[in-house]
Amino acid sequence: MGRPIRKGGRLAAYDYNLPEVYFVTICTSGRRELFWDAVGASSARPIKPKLSTEGKIVEAAINSVPASYPSVMIDNYAIMPDHVHILLRIDCGESGRPLVAPTVSTVVQQLKGKIARSLGAGVCQKSFYDHVIRSESDYKETWKYIESNPSKWLEKSLIKKDCFAVLFYCIQNVESSFFIQSSTETTEKSLSPVRIMTLSMPAFIT
């Protein structure tokens, strides 16, 4: 069976050298979650995620882009567990043309190369996805998406962990109930069914 054809996320007829704003997404190979420290379910929930060592290296690489390309500005970015969102702007000089004219692809490849050198191995997919920002409303929506994405991901992650915890608690209680009903008379006398069945619910369920 032949390998599936991957649909490109770039516009074939668009000049990527033009002074514009682009919404760029770079994913890790195999969508491995490398850029955040592990998030645990707890009553004191973090407001924002904590970057892992790899995530901090990615952040430093993103912030170094303007030093390599003076005409390129990073308007906003979000580092997610297995991908990165970047709002990237190519500014113009007084003539209306870019001061230096790197393509979006050149900037992204340089960024991924710096990340790979810092980590000692490539962690990003070869391709990337981009969207040309075409209006002010598009820009605002994209900015809002980047800003809210980490907190939404974090909340979903914590909810998922809580659901697993509730399920595990329920399974434990079902097993305890079954054990009490099917145990021998000697075992029944040595246990206190009332004590076992009146265990308080975990704090996160209430």
C-alpha positions as CSV (number, residue, x, y, z in Angstrom):
1,M,0.0,0.0,0.0
2,G,1.4,3.4,-0.9
3,R,2.0,6.1,1.6
4,P,-0.9,8.5,2.1
5,I,-0.6,11.9,0.4
6,R,-0.5,14.7,2.9
7,K,-2.4,17.8,1.9
8,G,-0.3,20.9,2.2
9,G,-1.4,23.8,4.4
10,R,0.1,26.5,2.2
11,L,-1.4,28.6,-0.7
12,A,0.2,27.7,-4.0
13,A,-0.4,31.1,-5.6
14,Y,0.4,33.3,-2.7
15,D,3.7,35.4,-2.5
16,Y,5.0,34.5,0.9
17,N,7.6,37.3,0.7
18,L,4.9,39.9,0.9
19,P,4.8,42.1,4.1
20,E,2.0,40.3,5.9
21,V,1.0,38.6,9.2
22,Y,0.9,34.8,9.4
23,F,-0.6,32.4,11.9
24,V,2.0,29.5,12.0
25,T,1.6,26.1,13.7
26,I,4.5,23.8,14.2
27,C,3.9,20.3,15.7
28,T,6.2,17.8,17.3
29,S,7.0,14.6,15.6
30,G,4.4,12.0,16.5
31,R,2.6,14.7,18.4
32,R,4.7,13.9,21.5
33,E,3.8,16.1,24.4
34,L,7.3,17.5,25.2
35,F,6.8,21.2,26.0
36,W,4.9,21.2,29.3
37,D,5.7,19.8,32.6
38,A,3.2,17.1,33.7
39,V,-0.1,18.5,35.0
40,G,-1.7,16.7,37.9
41,A,-5.2,17.0,39.2
42,S,-5.3,18.9,42.5
43,S,-7.5,21.4,44.4
44,A,-5.0,24.2,43.8
45,R,-5.2,24.3,40.0
46,P,-2.5,26.2,38.1
47,I,-3.7,29.3,36.2
48,K,-1.2,28.7,33.4
49,P,1.0,25.7,32.4
50,K,4.6,25.4,33.3
51,L,7.0,24.9,30.5
52,S,9.3,21.9,30.5
53,T,13.0,22.2,29.7
54,E,12.2,21.6,26.1
55,G,9.5,24.2,26.2
56,K,11.8,26.8,27.6
57,I,14.3,26.1,24.8
58,V,11.5,26.5,22.2
59,E,10.4,29.8,23.8
60,A,14.0,31.1,23.7
61,A,14.3,30.1,20.0
62,I,11.0,32.0,19.2
63,N,12.1,35.1,20.9
64,S,15.5,35.0,19.1
65,V,13.8,35.2,15.6
66,P,13.9,39.0,15.3
67,A,17.6,39.0,16.0
68,S,18.2,36.8,13.0
69,Y,15.6,38.6,10.8
70,P,15.2,42.3,11.8
71,S,12.1,42.6,9.6
72,V,10.3,39.7,11.3
73,M,8.4,40.4,14.4
74,I,6.7,37.9,16.8
75,D,3.4,39.5,17.7
76,N,2.2,36.6,19.9
77,Y,2.8,32.9,20.5
78,A,1.6,30.0,22.6
79,I,3.7,26.9,23.4
80,M,1.4,23.9,23.8
81,P,2.4,20.4,24.9
82,D,2.8,19.0,21.4
83,H,2.7,22.1,19.1
84,V,3.5,25.8,18.9
85,H,1.3,28.7,17.6
86,I,3.1,31.8,16.4
87,L,1.6,35.1,15.1
88,L,4.4,36.2,12.8
89,R,4.7,39.6,11.1
90,I,7.0,40.7,8.3
91,D,7.4,44.4,8.5
92,C,8.1,46.8,5.7
93,G,10.8,49.5,5.3
94,E,10.1,53.1,4.2
95,S,9.9,51.9,0.6
96,G,7.0,49.6,1.5
97,R,9.1,46.5,0.8
98,P,10.5,44.2,3.6
99,L,13.8,45.2,5.0
100,V,15.0,41.7,4.5
101,A,12.8,39.3,2.6
102,P,12.9,35.8,4.2
103,T,10.0,33.6,3.4
104,V,7.8,32.2,6.1
105,S,9.3,28.8,5.3
106,T,12.8,30.2,5.8
107,V,11.9,31.6,9.2
108,V,10.3,28.4,10.3
109,Q,13.1,26.2,9.1
110,Q,15.6,28.4,10.9
111,L,13.5,28.2,14.1
112,K,13.2,24.4,14.0
113,G,16.9,24.1,13.2
114,K,17.8,26.2,16.3
115,I,15.5,24.1,18.5
116,A,17.1,20.9,17.2
117,R,20.6,22.1,17.8
118,S,19.8,23.2,21.3
119,L,18.1,19.9,22.1
120,G,20.6,17.8,20.3
121,A,17.9,16.2,18.2
122,G,15.0,17.2,15.9
123,V,11.6,17.1,17.7
124,C,9.4,18.9,15.1
125,Q,7.6,17.6,12.1
126,K,9.2,18.5,8.7
127,S,6.1,20.4,7.5
128,F,4.2,23.2,9.2
129,Y,0.8,24.9,8.9
130,D,0.2,28.5,8.2
131,H,-2.7,30.9,7.7
132,V,-2.5,34.3,6.1
133,I,-4.1,37.0,8.2
134,R,-6.3,38.9,5.8
135,S,-8.2,41.4,8.0
136,E,-8.3,43.1,11.4
137,S,-11.1,40.8,12.6
138,D,-9.1,37.8,11.5
139,Y,-6.1,39.1,13.4
140,K,-8.1,39.7,16.6
141,E,-9.7,36.2,16.4
142,T,-6.3,34.6,15.9
143,W,-4.8,36.6,18.8
144,K,-7.7,35.6,21.0
145,Y,-7.3,31.9,20.0
146,I,-3.6,32.0,20.8
147,E,-4.2,33.7,24.2
148,S,-6.9,31.2,25.3
149,N,-5.5,28.0,23.9
150,P,-3.2,27.1,26.8
151,S,-5.8,27.6,29.5
152,K,-8.4,25.6,27.5
153,W,-6.0,22.8,27.0
154,L,-5.0,22.9,30.7
155,E,-8.7,22.8,31.8
156,K,-9.4,19.8,29.4
157,S,-6.4,18.0,30.7
158,L,-7.4,18.4,34.4
159,I,-11.1,17.5,33.7
160,K,-9.8,14.3,31.9
161,K,-7.7,13.4,34.9
162,D,-10.6,14.1,37.3
163,C,-12.8,11.8,35.2
164,F,-10.3,9.0,35.4
165,A,-10.0,9.6,39.2
166,V,-13.8,9.4,39.6
167,L,-13.9,6.2,37.5
168,F,-11.1,4.6,39.5
169,Y,-12.9,5.5,42.8
170,C,-16.1,4.0,41.6
171,I,-14.4,0.8,40.5
172,Q,-12.7,0.5,43.9
173,N,-16.1,0.8,45.7
174,V,-17.7,-1.7,43.4
175,E,-14.9,-4.2,44.1
176,S,-15.2,-3.6,47.8
177,S,-19.0,-4.2,47.8
178,F,-18.5,-7.4,45.8
179,F,-15.9,-8.6,48.2
180,I,-18.2,-8.0,51.2
181,Q,-21.1,-9.9,49.6
182,S,-19.0,-12.9,48.3
183,S,-16.5,-13.3,51.2
184,T,-16.6,-16.2,53.6
185,E,-18.3,-16.0,57.0
186,T,-14.9,-15.8,58.8
187,T,-13.8,-12.9,56.6
188,E,-17.1,-11.1,57.0
189,K,-16.8,-11.2,60.8
190,S,-13.3,-9.7,60.6
191,L,-14.3,-6.7,58.5
192,S,-16.7,-3.9,59.1
193,P,-19.0,-3.6,56.0
194,V,-20.6,-0.4,57.4
195,R,-17.2,1.3,57.7
196,I,-16.2,0.3,54.1
197,M,-19.4,1.4,52.5
198,T,-19.5,4.7,54.3
199,L,-16.2,6.0,53.0
200,S,-16.4,9.7,52.3
201,M,-16.3,10.8,48.7
202,P,-13.0,12.4,47.5
203,A,-12.8,16.2,47.8
204,F,-12.7,16.8,44.0
205,I,-16.0,15.0,43.4
206,T,-18.0,17.3,45.7
